[in-house]
Amino acid sequence: MQVVIRELHEPEEIMQIPRLEQAIWNDPNDTIRSGTLMALVHEGALLAGAYLQEPSAPERLVGFIFGFPTDRPTDHHSHMAGVLPEFQGSQIGLLLKRYQRDWALSKGYERVVWTFDPLRGLNAHFNLRKLGATFHRYIPNCYGPMGGINAGAPSDRAYAVWELRVPRVFQRIYAPAPTPEVAGLPLANRLEQQVPVEAYLGLNNPRILVQIPEDWGHILQTDPALAQAWRLHSREVFGHYFAQGYHAVDFVRSPNRYLLERVEGQ
């Protein structure tokens, strides 16, 4: 399987993106109009597609990445990155982010920022472990009510920051990072059978852990009350420790836990 990433500029290419959005996120009521995408691309946005190329078959658009300028000349906002479900886990998402990093650096950006659902373990693993992004800002109900795979709870989001020039980022996007040593670190919350039952807000250790569900998508689809409880719990825990100067800097699995570190001077 060969995948080629390239920028999209022609109307015929850009018109495929709303259909791709619907196939990835299963929400036909929340896609960006192709005309809006064209206007943003003309004004400096990045829209790139991942094309699958196979022998004796026409190339196929299987993923994309879209971002736009911010009011800070050093920052590019990555609004959407997605891959068709049947190709997720095949490194196409990583190829798209590598492309975005190279593109952003070529335009003079120092960092890329984006939002993601902090309770989705796969996304957290990708963003913090594979890319080396961090976050220390939590936005309750960032986008209001959402549908598709995001339906079932307020749209709380973490605000990820990807420092493009730091050595850690370059190393992680090209080679697996060693798993951080977290044995013995205190947990800032307690779960019972995937239900959050207690938050420990009195910790002041340099490094702490915050546990999240093993399968947030399943909770969203099957248990609205538990999904709401998780949102309120995560708001409390992240909000408290971010206010104390902690940053989420890494992620470990089995079980899903964020590693938070206190940053001096904050």
Phi and psi restraints in degrees (value plus and minus 20) as a CYANA .aco file:
   2 GLN   PHI    -133.3   -93.3
   2 GLN   PSI     112.3   152.3
   3 VAL   PHI    -140.1  -100.1
   3 VAL   PSI     110.0   150.0
   4 VAL   PHI    -136.4   -96.4
   4 VAL   PSI     109.6   149.6
   5 ILE   PHI    -122.4   -82.4
   5 ILE   PSI     110.3   150.3
   6 ARG   PHI    -169.4  -129.4
   6 ARG   PSI     133.6   173.6
   7 GLU   PHI     -88.1   -48.1
   7 GLU   PSI     129.0   169.0
   8 LEU   PHI    -128.7   -88.7
   8 LEU   PSI     107.4   147.4
   9 HIS   PHI    -149.2  -109.2
   9 HIS   PSI     -51.2   -11.2
  10 GLU   PHI     -99.6   -59.6
  10 GLU   PSI     122.9   162.9
  11 PRO   PHI     -74.3   -34.3
  11 PRO   PSI     -59.1   -19.1
  12 GLU   PHI     -83.5   -43.5
  12 GLU   PSI     -53.0   -13.0
  13 GLU   PHI     -94.6   -54.6
  13 GLU   PSI     -66.7   -26.7
  14 ILE   PHI     -86.2   -46.2
  14 ILE   PSI     -51.0   -11.0
  15 MET   PHI     -86.2   -46.2
  15 MET   PSI     -34.3     5.7
  16 GLN   PHI     -99.1   -59.1
  16 GLN   PSI     -38.2     1.8
  17 ILE   PHI     -86.2   -46.2
  17 ILE   PSI     -66.5   -26.5
  18 PRO   PHI     -77.1   -37.1
  18 PRO   PSI     -57.3   -17.3
  19 ARG   PHI     -86.4   -46.4
  19 ARG   PSI     -56.5   -16.5
  20 LEU   PHI     -87.6   -47.6
  20 LEU   PSI     -61.8   -21.8
  21 GLU   PHI     -74.4   -34.4
  21 GLU   PSI     -68.0   -28.0
  22 GLN   PHI     -81.6   -41.6
  22 GLN   PSI     -60.5   -20.5
  23 ALA   PHI     -87.8   -47.8
  23 ALA   PSI     -50.5   -10.5
  24 ILE   PHI    -103.3   -63.3
  24 ILE   PSI     -66.3   -26.3
  25 TRP   PHI    -126.3   -86.3
  25 TRP   PSI     -24.2    15.8
  26 ASN   PHI      37.2    77.2
  26 ASN   PSI      20.8    60.8
  27 ASP   PHI    -157.8  -117.8
  27 ASP   PSI      69.1   109.1
  28 PRO   PHI     -84.7   -44.7
  28 PRO   PSI     -35.5     4.5
  29 ASN   PHI    -110.3   -70.3
  29 ASN   PSI     -19.0    21.0
  30 ASP   PHI    -155.4  -115.4
  30 ASP   PSI      49.2    89.2
  31 THR   PHI    -147.2  -107.2
  31 THR   PSI     136.6   176.6
  32 ILE   PHI    -107.9   -67.9
  32 ILE   PSI     112.1   152.1
  33 ARG   PHI     -79.8   -39.8
  33 ARG   PSI     120.7   160.7
  34 SER   PHI     -82.2   -42.2
  34 SER   PSI     -54.1   -14.1
  35 GLY   PHI     -84.0   -44.0
  35 GLY   PSI     -57.6   -17.6
  36 THR   PHI     -85.8   -45.8
  36 THR   PSI     -62.0   -22.0
  37 LEU   PHI     -80.1   -40.1
  37 LEU   PSI     -63.3   -23.3
  38 MET   PHI     -81.1   -41.1
  38 MET   PSI     -64.0   -24.0
  39 ALA   PHI     -82.9   -42.9
  39 ALA   PSI     -62.0   -22.0
  40 LEU   PHI     -87.0   -47.0
  40 LEU   PSI     -59.8   -19.8
  41 VAL   PHI     -81.5   -41.5
  41 VAL   PSI     -61.4   -21.4
  42 HIS   PHI     -82.0   -42.0
  42 HIS   PSI     -46.9    -6.9
  43 GLU   PHI    -121.2   -81.2
  43 GLU   PSI      -3.4    36.6
  44 GLY   PHI      90.1   130.1
  44 GLY   PSI     -14.5    25.5
  45 ALA   PHI     -95.6   -55.6
  45 ALA   PSI     139.4   179.4
  46 LEU   PHI    -122.6   -82.6
  46 LEU   PSI     106.6   146.6
  47 LEU   PHI    -154.4  -114.4
  47 LEU   PSI      93.5   133.5
  48 ALA   PHI    -149.4  -109.4
  48 ALA   PSI     125.6   165.6
  49 GLY   PHI    -134.6   -94.6
  49 GLY   PSI     130.8   170.8
  50 ALA   PHI    -123.1   -83.1
  50 ALA   PSI      97.8   137.8
  51 TYR   PHI    -129.2   -89.2
  51 TYR   PSI     106.8   146.8
  52 LEU   PHI    -104.9   -64.9
  52 LEU   PSI     106.0   146.0
  53 GLN   PHI    -138.6   -98.6
  53 GLN   PSI     100.0   140.0
  54 GLU   PHI    -148.1  -108.1
  54 GLU   PSI     130.0   170.0
  55 PRO   PHI     -79.4   -39.4
  55 PRO   PSI     118.8   158.8
  56 SER   PHI      40.4    80.4
  56 SER   PSI       9.8    49.8
  57 ALA   PHI    -166.5  -126.5
  57 ALA   PSI     124.3   164.3
  58 PRO   PHI     -85.3   -45.3
  58 PRO   PSI     127.1   167.1
  59 GLU   PHI     -83.4   -43.4
  59 GLU   PSI     131.9   171.9
  60 ARG   PHI    -150.9  -110.9
  60 ARG   PSI     110.7   150.7
  61 LEU   PHI     -97.2   -57.2
  61 LEU   PSI      96.7   136.7
  62 VAL   PHI    -139.7   -99.7
  62 VAL   PSI     -24.9    15.1
  63 GLY   PHI    -187.3  -147.3
  63 GLY   PSI     147.2   187.2
  64 PHE   PHI    -177.6  -137.6
  64 PHE   PSI     145.3   185.3
  65 ILE   PHI    -159.9  -119.9
  65 ILE   PSI     119.4   159.4
  66 PHE   PHI    -159.2  -119.2
  66 PHE   PSI     110.1   150.1
  67 GLY   PHI    -169.8  -129.8
  67 GLY   PSI     145.3   185.3
  68 PHE   PHI    -164.0  -124.0
  68 PHE   PSI     144.3   184.3
  69 PRO   PHI     -86.1   -46.1
  69 PRO   PSI     136.5   176.5
  70 THR   PHI    -132.3   -92.3
  70 THR   PSI    -196.7  -156.7
  71 ASP   PHI    -100.6   -60.6
  71 ASP   PSI     -14.5    25.5
  72 ARG   PHI    -134.6   -94.6
  72 ARG   PSI      98.0   138.0
  73 PRO   PHI     -82.8   -42.8
  73 PRO   PSI     -35.7     4.3
  74 THR   PHI    -108.2   -68.2
  74 THR   PSI     -32.3     7.7
  75 ASP   PHI    -137.5   -97.5
  75 ASP   PSI     114.2   154.2
  76 HIS   PHI    -131.2   -91.2
  76 HIS   PSI     113.2   153.2
  77 HIS   PHI    -117.0   -77.0
  77 HIS   PSI     100.3   140.3
  78 SER   PHI    -111.9   -71.9
  78 SER   PSI      85.3   125.3
  79 HIS   PHI    -104.5   -64.5
  79 HIS   PSI     -60.2   -20.2
  80 MET   PHI    -164.6  -124.6
  80 MET   PSI     120.9   160.9
  81 ALA   PHI    -166.4  -126.4
  81 ALA   PSI     104.5   144.5
  82 GLY   PHI    -170.4  -130.4
  82 GLY   PSI     133.9   173.9
  83 VAL   PHI    -153.5  -113.5
  83 VAL   PSI     120.1   160.1
  84 LEU   PHI     -72.9   -32.9
  84 LEU   PSI     121.5   161.5
  85 PRO   PHI     -71.5   -31.5
  85 PRO   PSI     -58.2   -18.2
  86 GLU   PHI     -91.1   -51.1
  86 GLU   PSI     -31.2     8.8
  87 PHE   PHI    -133.1   -93.1
  87 PHE   PSI     -17.1    22.9
  88 GLN   PHI     -89.3   -49.3
  88 GLN   PSI     121.2   161.2
  89 GLY   PHI      68.2   108.2
  89 GLY   PSI     -14.2    25.8
  90 SER   PHI    -126.1   -86.1
  90 SER   PSI      -3.5    36.5
  91 GLN   PHI      56.7    96.7
  91 GLN   PSI     -16.6    23.4
  92 ILE   PHI     -86.3   -46.3
  92 ILE   PSI     -58.9   -18.9
  93 GLY   PHI     -79.5   -39.5
  93 GLY   PSI     -60.4   -20.4
  94 LEU   PHI     -85.9   -45.9
  94 LEU   PSI     -60.1   -20.1
  95 LEU   PHI     -81.6   -41.6
  95 LEU   PSI     -59.6   -19.6
  96 LEU   PHI     -84.0   -44.0
  96 LEU   PSI     -61.5   -21.5
  97 LYS   PHI     -90.6   -50.6
  97 LYS   PSI     -56.4   -16.4
  98 ARG   PHI     -80.6   -40.6
  98 ARG   PSI     -63.2   -23.2
  99 TYR   PHI     -81.0   -41.0
  99 TYR   PSI     -64.3   -24.3
 100 GLN   PHI     -81.7   -41.7
 100 GLN   PSI     -61.4   -21.4
 101 ARG   PHI     -80.6   -40.6
 101 ARG   PSI     -68.9   -28.9
 102 ASP   PHI     -81.4   -41.4
 102 ASP   PSI     -62.6   -22.6
 103 TRP   PHI     -82.9   -42.9
 103 TRP   PSI     -65.9   -25.9
 104 ALA   PHI     -83.5   -43.5
 104 ALA   PSI     -62.8   -22.8
 105 LEU   PHI     -83.1   -43.1
 105 LEU   PSI     -57.2   -17.2
 106 SER   PHI     -86.7   -46.7
 106 SER   PSI     -42.5    -2.5
 107 LYS   PHI    -114.9   -74.9
 107 LYS   PSI     -19.2    20.8
 108 GLY   PHI      73.0   113.0
 108 GLY   PSI     -11.5    28.5
 109 TYR   PHI     -98.4   -58.4
 109 TYR   PSI     130.0   170.0
 110 GLU   PHI    -123.1   -83.1
 110 GLU   PSI     -43.6    -3.6
 111 ARG   PHI    -170.2  -130.2
 111 ARG   PSI     138.7   178.7
 112 VAL   PHI    -140.0  -100.0
 112 VAL   PSI     116.6   156.6
 113 VAL   PHI    -142.8  -102.8
 113 VAL   PSI     132.6   172.6
 114 TRP   PHI    -183.1  -143.1
 114 TRP   PSI     151.2   191.2
 115 THR   PHI    -131.9   -91.9
 115 THR   PSI     130.8   170.8
 116 PHE   PHI    -173.1  -133.1
 116 PHE   PSI     139.5   179.5
 117 ASP   PHI     -93.8   -53.8
 117 ASP   PSI      94.4   134.4
 118 PRO   PHI     -90.0   -50.0
 118 PRO   PSI     -28.9    11.1
 119 LEU   PHI    -114.3   -74.3
 119 LEU   PSI     -22.0    18.0
 120 ARG   PHI    -110.5   -70.5
 120 ARG   PSI      87.3   127.3
 121 GLY   PHI     -81.7   -41.7
 121 GLY   PSI     -58.8   -18.8
 122 LEU   PHI     -83.0   -43.0
 122 LEU   PSI     -61.7   -21.7
 123 ASN   PHI     -87.5   -47.5
 123 ASN   PSI     -60.6   -20.6
 124 ALA   PHI     -82.8   -42.8
 124 ALA   PSI     -63.7   -23.7
 125 HIS   PHI     -80.9   -40.9
 125 HIS   PSI     -64.2   -24.2
 126 PHE   PHI     -85.2   -45.2
 126 PHE   PSI     -68.8   -28.8
 127 ASN   PHI     -89.8   -49.8
 127 ASN   PSI     -63.6   -23.6
 128 LEU   PHI    -110.8   -70.8
 128 LEU   PSI     -62.7   -22.7
 129 ARG   PHI     -98.5   -58.5
 129 ARG   PSI     -73.4   -33.4
 130 LYS   PHI    -100.4   -60.4
 130 LYS   PSI     -53.1   -13.1
 131 LEU   PHI    -119.4   -79.4
 131 LEU   PSI     -45.4    -5.4
 132 GLY   PHI      62.5   102.5
 132 GLY   PSI      -2.1    37.9
 133 ALA   PHI     -93.8   -53.8
 133 ALA   PSI     142.8   182.8
 134 THR   PHI    -154.8  -114.8
 134 THR   PSI     150.2   190.2
 135 PHE   PHI    -173.9  -133.9
 135 PHE   PSI     129.7   169.7
 136 HIS   PHI    -164.2  -124.2
 136 HIS   PSI       5.8    45.8
 137 ARG   PHI    -154.6  -114.6
 137 ARG   PSI     112.2   152.2
 138 TYR   PHI    -142.2  -102.2
 138 TYR   PSI     105.3   145.3
 139 ILE   PHI    -133.4   -93.4
 139 ILE   PSI      86.9   126.9
 140 PRO   PHI     -86.4   -46.4
 140 PRO   PSI     116.3   156.3
 141 ASN   PHI      26.8    66.8
 141 ASN   PSI      30.8    70.8
 142 CYS   PHI     -76.1   -36.1
 142 CYS   PSI     -62.2   -22.2
 143 TYR   PHI    -133.0   -93.0
 143 TYR   PSI     -11.7    28.3
 144 GLY   PHI      52.6    92.6
 144 GLY   PSI    -187.1  -147.1
 145 PRO   PHI     -80.7   -40.7
 145 PRO   PSI     118.4   158.4
 146 MET   PHI    -147.9  -107.9
 146 MET   PSI     140.9   180.9
 147 GLY   PHI    -134.5   -94.5
 147 GLY   PSI    -183.9  -143.9
 148 GLY   PHI      40.5    80.5
 148 GLY   PSI    -158.3  -118.3
 149 ILE   PHI     -91.3   -51.3
 149 ILE   PSI     -30.6     9.4
 150 ASN   PHI    -118.5   -78.5
 150 ASN   PSI     -19.7    20.3
 151 ALA   PHI     -90.9   -50.9
 151 ALA   PSI     130.7   170.7
 152 GLY   PHI      98.3   138.3
 152 GLY   PSI     -31.0     9.0
 153 ALA   PHI    -182.3  -142.3
 153 ALA   PSI     140.7   180.7
 154 PRO   PHI     -76.5   -36.5
 154 PRO   PSI     130.1   170.1
 155 SER   PHI    -107.1   -67.1
 155 SER   PSI      38.1    78.1
 156 ASP   PHI     -84.0   -44.0
 156 ASP   PSI     124.2   164.2
 157 ARG   PHI    -160.6  -120.6
 157 ARG   PSI     127.5   167.5
 158 ALA   PHI    -108.8   -68.8
 158 ALA   PSI     125.9   165.9
 159 TYR   PHI    -124.9   -84.9
 159 TYR   PSI      79.1   119.1
 160 ALA   PHI    -100.1   -60.1
 160 ALA   PSI     124.7   164.7
 161 VAL   PHI    -145.2  -105.2
 161 VAL   PSI     105.4   145.4
 162 TRP   PHI    -136.7   -96.7
 162 TRP   PSI      81.2   121.2
 163 GLU   PHI     -99.5   -59.5
 163 GLU   PSI      87.7   127.7
 164 LEU   PHI     -90.1   -50.1
 164 LEU   PSI     -45.5    -5.5
 165 ARG   PHI    -120.1   -80.1
 165 ARG   PSI     -26.2    13.8
 166 VAL   PHI     -93.3   -53.3
 166 VAL   PSI     121.5   161.5
 167 PRO   PHI     -76.1   -36.1
 167 PRO   PSI     -54.8   -14.8
 168 ARG   PHI     -79.6   -39.6
 168 ARG   PSI     -60.2   -20.2
 169 VAL   PHI     -85.2   -45.2
 169 VAL   PSI     -67.3   -27.3
 170 PHE   PHI     -80.1   -40.1
 170 PHE   PSI     -61.9   -21.9
 171 GLN   PHI     -85.5   -45.5
 171 GLN   PSI     -61.2   -21.2
 172 ARG   PHI     -93.0   -53.0
 172 ARG   PSI     -52.3   -12.3
 173 ILE   PHI     -98.4   -58.4
 173 ILE   PSI     -27.2    12.8
 174 TYR   PHI    -139.6   -99.6
 174 TYR   PSI     -28.3    11.7
 175 ALA   PHI    -175.6  -135.6
 175 ALA   PSI     123.6   163.6
 176 PRO   PHI     -80.5   -40.5
 176 PRO   PSI     116.1   156.1
 177 ALA   PHI    -104.5   -64.5
 177 ALA   PSI     126.9   166.9
 178 PRO   PHI     -83.0   -43.0
 178 PRO   PSI     123.0   163.0
 179 THR   PHI     -85.6   -45.6
 179 THR   PSI     111.1   151.1
 180 PRO   PHI     -86.3   -46.3
 180 PRO   PSI     128.5   168.5
 181 GLU   PHI    -102.6   -62.6
 181 GLU   PSI      91.4   131.4
 182 VAL   PHI    -139.9   -99.9
 182 VAL   PSI     -18.2    21.8
 183 ALA   PHI     -78.2   -38.2
 183 ALA   PSI     109.3   149.3
 184 GLY   PHI      68.8   108.8
 184 GLY   PSI     -27.5    12.5
 185 LEU   PHI     -93.8   -53.8
 185 LEU   PSI     124.0   164.0
 186 PRO   PHI     -94.1   -54.1
 186 PRO   PSI     125.0   165.0
 187 LEU   PHI    -111.5   -71.5
 187 LEU   PSI     116.7   156.7
 188 ALA   PHI    -106.6   -66.6
 188 ALA   PSI     -22.0    18.0
 189 ASN   PHI    -173.2  -133.2
 189 ASN   PSI     143.8   183.8
 190 ARG   PHI    -149.1  -109.1
 190 ARG   PSI     115.9   155.9
 191 LEU   PHI    -136.7   -96.7
 191 LEU   PSI     131.4   171.4
 192 GLU   PHI    -152.6  -112.6
 192 GLU   PSI      94.7   134.7
 193 GLN   PHI      33.3    73.3
 193 GLN   PSI      25.3    65.3
 194 GLN   PHI      49.8    89.8
 194 GLN   PSI      -8.1    31.9
 195 VAL   PHI    -124.8   -84.8
 195 VAL   PSI     106.3   146.3
 196 PRO   PHI     -93.3   -53.3
 196 PRO   PSI     103.1   143.1
 197 VAL   PHI    -136.3   -96.3
 197 VAL   PSI     -37.7     2.3
 198 GLU   PHI    -179.8  -139.8
 198 GLU   PSI     122.2   162.2
 199 ALA   PHI    -134.1   -94.1
 199 ALA   PSI     113.6   153.6
 200 TYR   PHI    -125.3   -85.3
 200 TYR   PSI      82.6   122.6
 201 LEU   PHI    -121.6   -81.6
 201 LEU   PSI      -9.3    30.7
 202 GLY   PHI    -124.8   -84.8
 202 GLY   PSI      -8.4    31.6
 203 LEU   PHI     -96.1   -56.1
 203 LEU   PSI     127.2   167.2
 204 ASN   PHI    -158.7  -118.7
 204 ASN   PSI       1.2    41.2
 205 ASN   PHI     -86.6   -46.6
 205 ASN   PSI     133.0   173.0
 206 PRO   PHI     -79.7   -39.7
 206 PRO   PSI     -52.5   -12.5
 207 ARG   PHI    -154.3  -114.3
 207 ARG   PSI     113.2   153.2
 208 ILE   PHI    -157.7  -117.7
 208 ILE   PSI     147.6   187.6
 209 LEU   PHI    -138.2   -98.2
 209 LEU   PSI     125.5   165.5
 210 VAL   PHI    -145.5  -105.5
 210 VAL   PSI     101.4   141.4
 211 GLN   PHI    -111.7   -71.7
 211 GLN   PSI     124.8   164.8
 212 ILE   PHI    -147.6  -107.6
 212 ILE   PSI     151.9   191.9
 213 PRO   PHI     -83.7   -43.7
 213 PRO   PSI     137.1   177.1
 214 GLU   PHI     -97.0   -57.0
 214 GLU   PSI     -50.2   -10.2
 215 ASP   PHI    -164.1  -124.1
 215 ASP   PSI      61.9   101.9
 216 TRP   PHI     -84.2   -44.2
 216 TRP   PSI     -56.3   -16.3
 217 GLY   PHI     -79.9   -39.9
 217 GLY   PSI     -60.4   -20.4
 218 HIS   PHI     -86.2   -46.2
 218 HIS   PSI     -60.5   -20.5
 219 ILE   PHI     -82.2   -42.2
 219 ILE   PSI     -64.1   -24.1
 220 LEU   PHI     -77.7   -37.7
 220 LEU   PSI     -59.3   -19.3
 221 GLN   PHI     -99.2   -59.2
 221 GLN   PSI     -44.7    -4.7
 222 THR   PHI    -140.5  -100.5
 222 THR   PSI     -39.5     0.5
 223 ASP   PHI    -163.1  -123.1
 223 ASP   PSI      62.0   102.0
 224 PRO   PHI     -78.3   -38.3
 224 PRO   PSI     -56.2   -16.2
 225 ALA   PHI     -86.4   -46.4
 225 ALA   PSI     -62.1   -22.1
 226 LEU   PHI     -87.9   -47.9
 226 LEU   PSI     -57.7   -17.7
 227 ALA   PHI     -80.8   -40.8
 227 ALA   PSI     -63.1   -23.1
 228 GLN   PHI     -84.6   -44.6
 228 GLN   PSI     -60.0   -20.0
 229 ALA   PHI     -82.7   -42.7
 229 ALA   PSI     -59.7   -19.7
 230 TRP   PHI     -85.4   -45.4
 230 TRP   PSI     -59.8   -19.8
 231 ARG   PHI     -81.9   -41.9
 231 ARG   PSI     -67.4   -27.4
 232 LEU   PHI     -83.6   -43.6
 232 LEU   PSI     -59.1   -19.1
 233 HIS   PHI     -85.3   -45.3
 233 HIS   PSI     -66.9   -26.9
 234 SER   PHI     -87.8   -47.8
 234 SER   PSI     -55.5   -15.5
 235 ARG   PHI     -78.8   -38.8
 235 ARG   PSI     -63.9   -23.9
 236 GLU   PHI     -84.8   -44.8
 236 GLU   PSI     -69.5   -29.5
 237 VAL   PHI     -89.3   -49.3
 237 VAL   PSI     -73.6   -33.6
 238 PHE   PHI     -84.1   -44.1
 238 PHE   PSI     -63.9   -23.9
 239 GLY   PHI     -78.5   -38.5
 239 GLY   PSI     -62.7   -22.7
 240 HIS   PHI     -85.0   -45.0
 240 HIS   PSI     -71.1   -31.1
 241 TYR   PHI     -94.7   -54.7
 241 TYR   PSI     -49.0    -9.0
 242 PHE   PHI     -86.9   -46.9
 242 PHE   PSI     -56.0   -16.0
 243 ALA   PHI     -86.7   -46.7
 243 ALA   PSI     -41.9    -1.9
 244 GLN   PHI    -110.5   -70.5
 244 GLN   PSI     -14.9    25.1
 245 GLY   PHI      76.4   116.4
 245 GLY   PSI      -8.6    31.4
 246 TYR   PHI    -105.6   -65.6
 246 TYR   PSI     130.0   170.0
 247 HIS   PHI    -143.8  -103.8
 247 HIS   PSI     122.9   162.9
 248 ALA   PHI    -101.4   -61.4
 248 ALA   PSI      97.5   137.5
 249 VAL   PHI    -139.4   -99.4
 249 VAL   PSI     -31.8     8.2
 250 ASP   PHI    -182.4  -142.4
 250 ASP   PSI     156.3   196.3
 251 PHE   PHI    -168.4  -128.4
 251 PHE   PSI     117.8   157.8
 252 VAL   PHI    -147.4  -107.4
 252 VAL   PSI     132.3   172.3
 253 ARG   PHI    -134.0   -94.0
 253 ARG   PSI     147.2   187.2
 254 SER   PHI      39.0    79.0
 254 SER   PSI      45.6    85.6
 255 PRO   PHI    -106.4   -66.4
 255 PRO   PSI     150.9   190.9
 256 ASN   PHI     -92.4   -52.4
 256 ASN   PSI      98.9   138.9
 257 ARG   PHI    -163.2  -123.2
 257 ARG   PSI     118.6   158.6
 258 TYR   PHI    -105.7   -65.7
 258 TYR   PSI     123.9   163.9
 259 LEU   PHI    -119.8   -79.8
 259 LEU   PSI      99.9   139.9
 260 LEU   PHI    -128.3   -88.3
 260 LEU   PSI     118.2   158.2
 261 GLU   PHI    -144.4  -104.4
 261 GLU   PSI     121.3   161.3
 262 ARG   PHI     -98.8   -58.8
 262 ARG   PSI     109.4   149.4
 263 VAL   PHI    -118.8   -78.8
 263 VAL   PSI     104.6   144.6
 264 GLU   PHI     -81.5   -41.5
 264 GLU   PSI     120.8   160.8
 265 GLY   PHI      66.0   106.0
 265 GLY   PSI     -16.5    23.5
